[in-house]
């Protein structure tokens, strides 16, 4: 019965990784798009 525990842990490790990669995203970034640059450059261009 000692060989069952490591096999179970390995299967759980692989399945959690699979779900993390192919599951829905859990990002909380706002959907605002690209932000324009409104600053001033440091040097004048030639």
C-alpha positions in Angstrom: 0.0 0.0 0.0 3.0 2.3 0.3 3.3 2.6 -3.5 -0.3 3.9 -3.9 0.3 7.2 -2.0 3.2 8.5 -4.2 1.3 7.5 -7.3 -1.8 9.4 -6.1 0.3 12.4 -5.2 1.9 12.5 -8.6 -1.5 12.2 -10.4 -2.9 15.0 -8.3 0.2 17.2 -9.0 -0.1 16.6 -12.8 -3.9 17.1 -12.9 -3.6 20.4 -10.9 -1.0 21.7 -13.3 -3.1 20.7 -16.3 -6.1 22.5 -14.8 -4.0 25.6 -14.0 -2.7 25.7 -17.6 -5.9 25.0 -19.5 -8.5 26.3 -17.0 -10.2 29.7 -17.1 -8.1 32.7 -16.3 -8.3 34.2 -12.9 -6.7 37.5 -13.8 -8.3 40.7 -12.4 -6.9 43.1 -15.0 -9.3 45.7 -16.3 -10.2 45.5 -20.0 -9.2 49.0 -21.0 -7.0 48.4 -24.0 -3.8 50.3 -24.9 -3.0 53.5 -23.1 -1.6 56.4 -25.1 1.7 57.9 -24.1 1.1 61.4 -22.7 4.6 62.3 -21.4 7.4 64.4 -22.8 10.6 62.8 -24.2 13.8 63.7 -22.4 15.8 64.7 -25.5 14.8 66.5 -28.7 15.0 64.4 -31.8 17.2 65.5 -34.6 
